[in-house]
Amino acid sequence: MRTAVVELVAWWAVLAATSVMLISSVVPVELLVAALAAAAGAFAARRIRLAVGLRLSPPGGALRAAALLPWSVVRGCAVLIRATSGRADRAGRAAGLRRIELREDAGADWAGFLLAASPDTCVVGITRDGARVCVHGLRHGTTPVERAVARGGGR
């Protein structure tokens, strides 16, 4: 019961904060509507999560990959800027598809989310069994996030 309350409060806080950020003028009526809509959304989100059977804890490697993500985003922005600014000689040659075999304890959903969060990588596909991910990347070699979720490093 306690975890259900914590989950509902977490969902409500995220949804209410998002609603308040999107309000052009914050007045009491808008805050009330945001709070009520967030409460309904929190209940719906929990019910859907339970129906789907999604677990809330990240699998192995996801926390390490998430810790590496900010640096990967900064590097990815630099690679993307270089690729779009006309100086894409090195970045353009390095661009291509890579198949990454995921670690046994890495979930394909978390891995796909973390890999797609970097500006210079795009998840193109995930196999049905969730064992491999296909990523299009602009930089040569694998990213730190790819190495964190890959079984033996990305290829």
For each residue, the residues with C-beta under 8 A, 3 or more apart:
1: 4 5
2: 5 6
3: 6 7
4: 1 7 8 46
5: 1 2 8 9
6: 2 3 9 10
7: 3 4 10 11 46 49 56
8: 4 5 11 12 42 43 46
9: 5 6 12 13 42
10: 6 7 13 14
11: 7 8 14 15 38 41 42 45 46
12: 8 9 15 16 35 38 39 41 42
13: 9 10 16 17 38
14: 10 11 17 18
15: 11 12 18 19 37 38 41 42 45
16: 12 13 19 20 34 35 38
17: 13 14 20 21
18: 14 15 21 22
19: 15 16 22 23 33 34 37 38
20: 16 17 23 26 31 34
21: 17 18
22: 18 19
23: 19 20 26 30 31 34
24:
25: 30
26: 20 23 30 31
27: 30 31
28: 31 32
29: 32 33
30: 23 25 26 27 33 34
31: 20 23 26 27 28 34 35
32: 28 29 35 36
33: 19 29 30 36 37
34: 16 19 20 23 30 31 37 38
35: 12 16 31 32 38 39
36: 32 33 39 40
37: 15 19 33 34 40 41
38: 11 12 13 15 16 19 34 35 41 42
39: 12 35 36 42 43
40: 36 37 43 44
41: 11 12 15 37 38 44 45
42: 8 9 11 12 15 38 39 45 46
43: 8 39 40 46 47
44: 40 41 47 48
45: 11 15 41 42 48 49
46: 4 7 8 11 42 43 49 50
47: 43 44 50 51
48: 44 45 51 52
49: 7 45 46 52 54 56
50: 46 47 53
51: 47 48
52: 48 49
53: 50
54: 49
55:
56: 7 49
57:
58: 62 63 66 107 110
59: 62 105 106 107 110
60: 103 105 106
61: 64 65 103 105 106 111 148 149
62: 58 59 65 66 106 107 110 111 114 149
63: 58 66 67
64: 61 67 68 148
65: 61 62 68 69 110 111 114 144 145 148 149
66: 58 62 63 69 114
67: 63 64
68: 64 65 71 72 144 145 148
69: 65 66 72 73 114 117 118 145
70: 73 74
71: 68 74 75 144
72: 68 69 75 76 117 118 143 144 145
73: 69 70 76 77 117 118 119
74: 70 71 77 78
75: 71 72 78 79 118 120 139 143
76: 72 73 79 80 118 119 120 121 138 139 143
77: 73 74 80 81 119 120
78: 74 75 81 82
79: 75 76 82 83 91 119 120 138 139
80: 76 77 83 84 119 120 138
81: 77 78 84 85
82: 78 79 85 87 88 90 91
83: 79 80 88 91 92 95 120 138
84: 80 81 88
85: 81 82 88
86:
87: 82 91
88: 82 83 84 85 91 92
89: 92 93
90: 82 93 94 140
91: 79 82 83 87 88 94 95 138 139
92: 83 88 89 95
93: 89 90 140
94: 90 91 137 138 139 140 141
95: 83 91 92 136 137 138
96: 136 137
97: 124 134 135 136
98: 134 135 136 137 142 146 154 155
99: 132 133 134 135 154 155
100: 111 115 132 133 134 135 142 146 149 150 154 155
101: 131 132 150 151 152 155
102: 106 108 111 130 131 132 133 149 150 151
103: 60 61 106 149 150 151
104: 151
105: 59 60 61
106: 59 60 61 62 102 103 110 111 149
107: 58 59 62 110 111 130
108: 102 111 112 126 127 130 131 133
109: 112 113 130
110: 58 59 62 65 106 107 113 114 149
111: 61 62 65 100 102 106 107 108 114 115 133 149
112: 108 109 115 116 123 126 133
113: 109 110 116 117
114: 62 65 66 69 110 111 117 145 148 149
115: 100 111 112 118 121 123 133 135 143 145 146 149
116: 112 113 121 122 123
117: 69 72 73 113 114 145
118: 69 72 73 75 76 115 121 143 145
119: 73 76 77 79 80
120: 75 76 77 79 80 83 137 138 139 143
121: 76 115 116 118 135 136 137 138 143 145 146
122: 116 135 136 137
123: 112 115 116 126 133 134 135
124: 97 134 135 136
125: 133 134
126: 108 112 123 130 132 133 134
127: 108 130 131 132 133
128:
129:
130: 102 107 108 109 126 127
131: 101 102 108 127
132: 99 100 101 102 126 127
133: 99 100 102 108 111 112 115 123 125 126 127 149
134: 97 98 99 100 123 124 125 126
135: 97 98 99 100 115 121 122 123 124 146 154
136: 95 96 97 98 121 122 124
137: 94 95 96 98 120 121 122 142 143 146
138: 76 79 80 83 91 94 95 120 121
139: 75 76 79 91 94 120 143
140: 90 93 94
141: 94
142: 98 100 137 146 147 150 153 154 155
143: 72 75 76 115 118 120 121 137 139 146 147 154
144: 65 68 71 72 147 148
145: 65 68 69 72 114 115 117 118 121 148 149
146: 98 100 115 121 135 137 142 143 149 150 153 154
147: 142 143 144 150 153 154
148: 61 64 65 68 114 144 145
149: 61 62 65 100 102 103 106 110 111 114 115 133 145 146
150: 100 101 102 103 142 146 147 153 154
151: 101 102 103 104
152: 101
153: 142 146 147 150
154: 98 99 100 135 142 143 146 147 150
155: 98 99 100 101 142
